[in-house]
Every structure is written in structure tokens, then in C-alpha cells.
Amino acid sequence: MERSDRPGRRGLLAVGLAVLVLAAVAVGIARIEGGPPLSPLRARIVGIAESQLGYRTDPASSYCNKYSAYWQSGTSCGPGLASEEWCADFAAWVWQKAGAVVTYQFVQGDLNSSSASFYEWGLAHRTWHPVGSGYTPQPGDVAVYGLDPATLIAQHVAVVTSDPPGNRGPDVVNGDGDRTGFSVVEAGTDQTQADVQGTGAPLSGYVDPTAPTTRSRSS
């Protein structure tokens, strides 16, 4: 199984990731048919999320992954790996690597390994859009599934890559998905339910990313 944190491979991964991100930004892909080109931030988010497709935990039957380890969250299970369910850790990692504002800590209103933390983040930053609000999801958003606002529990999050006309749900990249394997990064098409075998929790809403308030970044 490929692991990007192995010594001697970090440079190659960094170069490959940079090429993918630059390509996404240069093209300025309009992921929503008929819509405007993506902003640089949103293009970077999509490019980075899609560059991780196929990543698998190590061992494959575990939750040992590099994204939780990056945040120093979960239980250590080897060099550069930590174990916990990691869909939210993945989405937060993608946002941060793309240059979005991310504060990761276990404080209400900040992002962390809880899927519901994206809902809390969206409320705190006024970027939460519940299903039925009339909001059209944009590439780079994070979709939240199975949210119970009363208990602040959600079942899953995924990075939106597009929302083609006619879809009931967005096309996404899932961290900790399990349709093509146990705990992998995989794509979801027209995803109205959480990425699990069988019937998952329903789509609850979206959180859009925030760019740093500096002249060096644009949202």
C-alpha cells in the first residue's frame, strides 16, 4: 500500500500534488455546467481532494491514516499514521492545504475529527447552508450528512467537486469512504446519502470555505 509519508517519497508526492493543483488553478474549471470559472481557492481544493483518490489506510483493515496524524488526532499506529474515523480530518486537511482558513482544535466552533464540527464552523463563520435553503453547492464546499443539530452529531462529511444539473446531490470526494474498500478516499456521484455500504445518512447541508483576509489569497 502506498504511503506518502515514507522517507524518500515526500519530494515526489509534493511535486505531483503541486502539478495537480497548478493545473486546476490554471484551467479555472467550471465544475458546475454553465457557471463561472472556479476561484483559485476552490480550484485548489478540488485539485487537492482529487489528487488523493485511491488512498487507503495502512493496514487496509484499520483506520490508520495520514490525515489524522497530520492533525495529531486519534491514536498513533505507526510513523506518520494515527487511527480514528477520518472523513472530517481529510476534509479539514484538504481545506488547509488549499489555503482556506482552518482552525483545528477541540473547541466548539472549530474544526476537528467530528463531522458535526463543520456544521459548527459554518455557523460560526456564517457559511452554513442547510438543504432546502435554496443554496447551490459549489466546488470546494464540504457536504455534511446525517446532522442532528440538537446533539451536534453528524455521520459524514465530503468535499464537493461539482453539482451537475439534474443531480439530487453533489459529486464529491469522500475521505474514509467504504464503497470501494474499507476506509479509502473515493469519489461519489450524485451523493445524497453518506458514503457507506447500503443506505446512509441523508445530506443535511453545505459549508463553504473561507479564504484568509490577505492580498496573497482570493476566495
C-alpha positions as CSV (number, residue, x, y, z in Angstrom):
1,M,0.0,0.0,0.0
2,E,1.3,3.4,-0.9
3,R,2.1,5.8,1.9
4,S,3.0,9.3,1.1
5,D,5.0,9.7,4.3
6,R,7.6,7.1,3.6
7,P,11.1,8.6,3.5
8,G,12.4,9.3,0.0
9,R,9.0,9.8,-1.5
10,R,7.9,13.0,0.1
11,G,9.6,15.1,-2.6
12,L,7.9,13.2,-5.5
13,L,4.5,13.5,-3.8
14,A,4.9,17.2,-3.2
15,V,5.8,17.7,-6.9
16,G,2.9,15.7,-8.1
17,L,0.5,17.4,-5.8
18,A,1.8,20.8,-6.9
19,V,1.3,19.9,-10.5
20,L,-2.3,18.8,-10.0
21,V,-3.2,22.0,-8.0
22,L,-1.5,24.3,-10.5
23,A,-3.3,22.6,-13.4
24,A,-6.7,23.0,-11.6
25,V,-6.0,26.7,-11.0
26,A,-4.7,27.3,-14.5
27,V,-7.6,25.8,-16.2
28,G,-10.1,27.5,-13.8
29,I,-12.5,24.7,-14.4
30,A,-16.2,25.5,-14.2
31,R,-17.3,22.4,-12.3
32,I,-21.0,23.5,-12.5
33,E,-22.2,23.4,-16.0
34,G,-22.8,26.9,-17.3
35,G,-21.3,28.5,-14.2
36,P,-18.3,30.9,-13.9
37,P,-14.7,29.6,-13.6
38,L,-13.7,28.4,-10.2
39,S,-11.9,30.8,-7.9
40,P,-8.2,29.9,-7.2
41,L,-9.1,28.7,-3.7
42,R,-11.9,26.5,-4.9
43,A,-9.8,25.1,-7.8
44,R,-7.0,24.2,-5.3
45,I,-9.5,22.5,-3.0
46,V,-10.9,20.3,-5.8
47,G,-7.4,19.6,-7.2
48,I,-6.0,18.5,-3.9
49,A,-9.1,16.4,-3.0
50,E,-9.0,14.6,-6.3
51,S,-5.2,14.0,-6.0
52,Q,-5.9,11.8,-3.0
53,L,-8.3,9.4,-4.7
54,G,-7.2,5.8,-4.1
55,Y,-5.5,6.5,-0.8
56,R,-6.0,3.6,1.6
57,T,-5.4,3.1,5.3
58,D,-2.4,1.0,6.4
59,P,-3.2,-1.7,7.4
60,A,-6.1,-1.8,4.9
61,S,-8.5,-3.2,7.6
62,S,-7.7,-0.4,10.0
63,Y,-8.4,3.3,10.4
64,C,-4.7,4.1,10.5
65,N,-4.3,7.2,8.2
66,K,-2.1,10.1,7.5
67,Y,-4.7,12.9,7.7
68,S,-5.5,12.3,11.4
69,A,-1.7,12.0,12.1
70,Y,-1.3,15.4,10.4
71,W,-3.6,16.9,13.0
72,Q,-2.1,14.9,15.8
73,S,-5.5,13.5,16.5
74,G,-6.5,9.9,17.2
75,T,-4.3,7.1,18.4
76,S,-0.8,6.7,16.9
77,C,-0.4,3.4,15.0
78,G,2.9,3.9,13.2
79,P,5.2,6.6,11.8
80,G,3.0,9.3,10.2
81,L,-0.2,7.4,10.9
82,A,-3.0,7.7,13.5
83,S,-6.2,5.8,14.0
84,E,-9.7,7.2,14.1
85,E,-12.6,7.6,11.7
86,W,-11.2,10.4,9.5
87,C,-13.7,11.9,7.0
88,A,-13.6,15.2,8.8
89,D,-9.8,15.1,9.3
90,F,-9.5,14.6,5.5
91,A,-11.8,17.5,4.6
92,A,-10.0,19.8,7.0
93,W,-6.6,18.7,5.6
94,V,-7.8,19.5,2.1
95,W,-9.0,22.9,3.0
96,Q,-5.8,23.8,4.8
97,K,-3.5,22.5,2.1
98,A,-5.5,24.6,-0.4
99,G,-5.1,27.7,1.7
100,A,-8.6,28.0,3.3
101,V,-8.9,29.3,6.8
102,V,-8.8,26.3,9.2
103,T,-8.5,26.3,13.0
104,Y,-8.3,22.7,14.2
105,Q,-8.8,22.1,17.8
106,F,-11.4,20.5,20.1
107,V,-13.3,23.7,20.9
108,Q,-16.8,24.4,19.9
109,G,-16.9,26.3,16.6
110,D,-13.5,25.0,15.4
111,L,-12.8,22.1,13.1
112,N,-11.8,18.7,14.4
113,S,-12.4,15.0,13.8
114,S,-16.1,15.3,14.5
115,S,-18.2,15.6,11.3
116,A,-20.5,18.0,13.1
117,S,-17.6,20.4,13.6
118,F,-18.1,21.5,10.0
119,Y,-21.7,22.5,10.9
120,E,-20.4,24.3,14.0
121,W,-17.7,26.0,11.9
122,G,-20.3,27.1,9.3
123,L,-22.5,28.6,11.9
124,A,-19.6,30.5,13.5
125,H,-18.4,31.8,10.1
126,R,-21.9,32.3,8.6
127,T,-21.2,29.8,5.8
128,W,-23.6,27.1,6.7
129,H,-26.3,26.3,4.1
130,P,-28.9,23.7,5.1
131,V,-30.6,21.6,2.4
132,G,-33.8,23.4,1.4
133,S,-32.3,26.8,1.8
134,G,-32.0,27.4,-1.9
135,Y,-28.2,27.4,-1.8
136,T,-26.5,25.9,-4.8
137,P,-23.4,23.9,-3.7
138,Q,-20.1,25.0,-5.1
139,P,-16.9,23.0,-5.8
140,G,-14.8,23.3,-2.7
141,D,-17.7,23.2,-0.2
142,V,-17.9,20.5,2.4
143,A,-21.2,18.5,2.4
144,V,-22.5,17.3,5.8
145,Y,-24.6,14.2,6.1
146,G,-26.8,12.9,8.9
147,L,-26.7,16.1,11.1
148,D,-28.6,16.3,14.3
149,P,-28.2,20.0,15.4
150,A,-29.7,19.2,18.8
151,T,-26.9,16.8,19.8
152,L,-24.2,18.2,17.5
153,I,-23.7,14.8,15.9
154,A,-23.2,14.2,12.2
155,Q,-22.4,10.9,10.3
156,H,-20.2,12.0,7.5
157,V,-18.6,14.9,5.5
158,A,-17.3,15.0,1.9
159,V,-15.6,17.6,-0.3
160,V,-17.8,18.8,-3.1
161,T,-16.3,18.7,-6.6
162,S,-19.3,19.5,-8.7
163,D,-23.1,19.7,-8.8
164,P,-24.3,18.9,-12.4
165,P,-27.8,20.0,-13.4
166,G,-30.3,17.2,-12.7
167,N,-28.4,15.8,-9.7
168,R,-30.2,15.4,-6.5
169,G,-26.9,15.5,-4.6
170,P,-23.4,16.7,-5.3
171,D,-20.4,14.9,-6.8
172,V,-17.9,14.6,-4.0
173,V,-14.6,13.1,-2.8
174,N,-15.0,11.1,0.4
175,G,-12.4,10.6,3.0
176,D,-12.9,7.4,4.9
177,G,-15.3,6.0,2.4
178,D,-16.2,2.4,2.2
179,R,-17.9,1.6,-1.1
180,T,-14.8,0.5,-3.0
181,G,-12.8,-0.7,0.0
182,F,-12.5,-0.3,3.8
183,S,-11.6,3.3,4.8
184,V,-10.4,4.8,1.5
185,V,-10.5,8.1,-0.4
186,E,-13.1,7.6,-3.2
187,A,-15.4,9.6,-5.4
188,G,-19.1,9.8,-5.0
189,T,-21.6,10.7,-7.8
190,D,-24.9,12.4,-7.1
191,Q,-24.3,11.6,-3.4
192,T,-27.5,12.2,-1.4
193,Q,-26.5,9.7,1.3
194,A,-23.4,9.3,3.5
195,D,-20.7,7.1,1.8
196,V,-21.4,3.8,3.3
197,Q,-22.5,0.4,2.1
198,G,-26.2,0.3,1.8
199,T,-28.4,3.2,2.8
200,G,-26.5,6.0,4.7
201,A,-27.5,9.2,6.5
202,P,-29.1,11.9,4.3
203,L,-27.5,15.0,3.0
204,S,-28.0,17.8,5.6
205,G,-26.3,20.9,4.1
206,Y,-23.1,22.6,3.0
207,V,-20.3,24.7,4.4
208,D,-18.3,26.9,2.0
209,P,-14.6,27.7,2.6
210,T,-13.2,31.0,3.8
211,A,-10.1,32.5,2.4
212,P,-7.5,34.3,4.6
213,T,-8.1,38.0,4.6
214,T,-4.8,38.9,2.9
215,R,-3.9,40.1,-0.5
216,S,-2.0,36.9,-1.2
217,R,-5.1,34.8,-1.4
218,S,-8.5,35.1,-3.1
219,S,-11.6,33.1,-2.4
